[in-house]
């Protein structure tokens, strides 16, 4: 009878340890999928040269008490005319650029969850 109790306790301990080990392994970062939305935006001039230090703003429009534009974030491009934005949620943004004192909305970018979206725009 004592042998059966020892086997039950041993089996129970093994199951508990196995469950804890699986829980630990599942919680490791390498087991979790990255769900960030990444936008890599490149701004070129009409001669396909990079627009370094251009201010790139991601914006969205709302229509509550009349049309309004809300700027979510603004970053400057690097020497290659590129900047990267990272968000937690997918969205569609207008891409607004200010370069050498001129401002223009160049188009839209659609962020996809867990993906990197790369888009090149021409500043005129």
N, C-alpha and C positions, 0 to 999 in steps of 0.2 A: 504494500500500500504506500509506503514511503517512497518507493521507486517511481510510482505513478505520479505522485505530487511533484517530485523533482523534475520529471519529464515535462509536466504541464508548466511549471515555473520556467524551465529552460526554454520551452517553445514560446511562451508568452514574452519572455525577455527578448528572444530573437526577433519576434514580430515587431515589438516596440522599437528596437534598435534599427530594424530595417525601415520602418516607417519614418523614423527620425532622419536616417541617412538619405532617403528619397526626398524628404522635405527640404533638407539642407542642399542637396544637389539641384533641385528645382529652383531654389532661390538664388543661385549663383548668377551673376550678371551675364555670363556667357550663354546661359540657357534662356535668357529673356530676349525676345526680338525687339530691336530698336524701332520704335514707332514714330520717331521724329520726322517732321516734314522739312526737307532741306531745299532751298532755292539758291542756285548758283546763277547769278546774272552778270552778263558781260555787255558792256556798252562800247560800241565802236562809232567812229565818225563816218562820214559818207565815203571816205577813201579807205575804209576798213582798218583804220588805225585805232588803237585803244584810247579811250577817253579816261586818262588817269585823273583821280581826285574828283570825279563826278559824284554829286550827291544823289543817291538812288533812294527814293521813298516808296514804300509799299502802302497803298491806301485802299479804302473801300468806301462805297457810296451808301448813304442811308436816305430814306425818304420818310421822315416823320413829320416835321413841321416845315416841309420844303426840302429840296435836295441839299444834302450836306456831304462833304468829303471829310473822312477821318483818316489821318495819317497814323499808321500803326507803328512804323519804325523807319529810320533813315540811317544809311551808312554810306561812306565814301568808297569809291572803287580804288583798287591798288594800281600799280604800274602797268598791269596787263588789262586794265579796264574792268576788272572782275571784283565782285563782292558776294558774300555768302550770308544768307539768312537762315535761321533755324527756328522752327515753331513746333509746338506740341500738337496742334490740331490742323487738319486740312482746311484750306480756304482758297478763295479766288481774290487776287489783289490787282489793282491798277498799278502799273510801274510808271512812276513819275520821276523825271531826271532833271536836275539843274546842273548845267555845265557852262563854264565861262560866262556866267551872268544870264544865260538863256534857260528857260524852263519849258518842258514838253512832256506830255503823257504819251508814252511810247507803245503801250499795249497792256495786256494782262498776263498774269502767270497763275497757273492753277497748281496749288500744293497738294501732293498726294501723301497720305499717311504711310510712313515706313519707306519712303522713296526720296531720291534726289532728282529734282527737276532742274535741268540746265537750259537756259535760254539766252540768246544773243539778240540785242536790239541795236538799231542804227539811230544815232542822234543826228538830226538834221538842223 
